[in-house]
Amino acid sequence: MRRILYVLPVVVFTVLALFFLKGLTLNPRDIPSVLIDRPVPEMSLAPLPGRGEGSGLATKDLKGRVSLVNIFGSWCISCVQEHPTLMEIKRRGDAPIHGIDWRDDPVAGAAWLKKSGDPYERVGIDPPPGRTAVDFGVTGAPESFIVDKAGVIRYKHVGPISPEIWSKTLLPIIRQLEKAP
């Protein structure tokens, strides 16, 4: 019985250490999403001021072409960091980008895009409490989703998109989905 009392703490420590070591090998950006391989949530978002009637974002707008949906806000520091990459994606015509201005003042969102450049084909307003972003499973901005031609979410990226992430991860997924019937 005494022997078990000496061995048990060592066994517990070893098991906990193995879990800890396994956790160190995981990428914190790889947050699983229950929406992968499911249709985009139903939405019909109003456009940002100054973008014109019909330039908001609705579920039907995400069908027919593979596209990137980017959740952003003018208040978001990481969104500022990824913005030049989104502008480059638009300039090169790699993929259509649609935006959801999350928990933002619509006037501030529109002013930020006017000042920084607008990479989005369509932008919808998701004011507080940000119900559409919650339906997407968003935990913070920026987050981006690759949506296939049928309007099904195929990939979720958490955090800013860098040129490396775009070229090595997101663009290959988009190109593969574009080849699909």
N, C-alpha and C positions, 0 to 999 in steps of 0.2 A: 504494500500500500504506500509506503514511504517513497518507493521508487517512482510511482506514478506522479506524486507531488513534485518530484524533481524534473521529470520528463515532460509533463504537461505544459509548463510555461515555455519550454524550448519548442515544442510542437506548435503551440499557438503563435509564438513569435515568428517561426519559420513560415507558417501559412500567411500571416499578415505581411511579412516581407515579400513573399512571392506576389501577392496581390498588388503591393506598392510598386514592385519592379515592373509588373505587367502594365500598370497605369502610366509609368514613365515612357513606355514605348508608344502610347496612343497619341494621336494628333488632336489637340483640343478643338481644332476647326472642324473636325469630322463629327458633327452633331447629327445623329440619325434623324430622319424626318419620316413621320408616318404618312406623309403625303406623296412620297416617291412612288411612281407608277399609279397615281390617282389623278383624276381630273382636277384642274384648277378650281379653287373654291368659287362659288357664285358671287359675282360682284358687279356693280355698276357705279363707278366712281366719277364724280364731277371733275371737269378739267380745271387746271390752274388758271387764275385770272390772266387774261391777255393771250391765251392760247387758242381761243376760238371755240365755238360750238362744235360738239362732236369730237373733240380731241381728248376727252376723258378716257378712262379705261374700263372696259367691261370684259366679262368672260369670253364673249363671242369674238373679241378682238385678238384673242390668243389662239385662234384656230386658223389653219391653212398654211402657216409658216413656222419653222423652228425659230424661237425667239428667247431673249433674255429678259426676265423681269427683275428689276432692281429696286429694292426698298431703300429709300434715302430720306434725309431731312436736312434742311439748311442749317440746323443746329448741330449736326453730326460732324465731328472732327475727322473721323475715318472716311466719311463720304467725300470730304474735301481732298483727302489723300488719294482716293481712287478715281476722282473725277477726270484727271488728264488721260487715264487709261480708257475710260468710257468714251471720251471725245475722240481718241485715236481709233477705237473700234468703229465708231460712227463714220469717221473720215474714210477709213478703209472699206467700209461697207461689209464687214465680216458677218454681222447679224443684226437684225432689228432689236433695239433696246426699248423696253417700255418701263416707265417709272411709277412707283407709288410713293407719293410724298407723305411720309408717315409722321403723325403727331406733330404737325407743323402748322404754323400760320400760313395759309395759302398765299398771302401777299409776300411774306418773307421767302417762301419757296420759289415763287415766280421771279422775285427780284434776284435771288441767288443764281438761278439759271440764266437770267438775262445778263448778269455780270460775268459769270464763269463760263458760259456756253451751255447749250442745250443738246445733250446727246440722245434725247428720247424722241421716239416717234409719237408716243402717247404718254400722258402723265395724268394719273388720277389722284385726287386728294383723299387721304385717309385720316381725318381729324381725330383728336382725342375722343375716345379712348383707343382708337386704332383697331377697330373691329376686323377689318380686312386683313391686316397684318397678323392678327391673332389667328384668323382662319388659315393663314399660310403657315402658322407655327413659328413666326418670327420671334426671336429672343432679343434682338437689338439690331441697330442699323450700322453699317450696311449689310444686307443679305441679298443674295441673288439666286434666281431659280431659272433653270433651263426648262423650257416648255416645248414639247414636240408639236408636230403639225395637227395632231388631234386634240390639242389642248390639255395634254397630260404632263404633269411635272415629272421630269426625268432625273434632275440633279439639283442639289441645294449647296450653295457656297456661303459660308459664314465669314464675314470680315471683308476688308477692302480687296478689290480685284487689282492685282499688280500685272504688269506686262508678262511676267513669268507665269503666273497662275493662268492668265488668259491663254497664252500660247501653248503651255504644256498640259493644261487640264481642261479648261472650258471649251476652247475652240475645237479640239479633237472630238469632244462629245457632240458638239453642235454639228460638225461635219459628218460624223457617223449617223446622226439622226436625220440629216438632210438626205442621205442616200436611201434611207428606209422608205418603203412604199407608202 
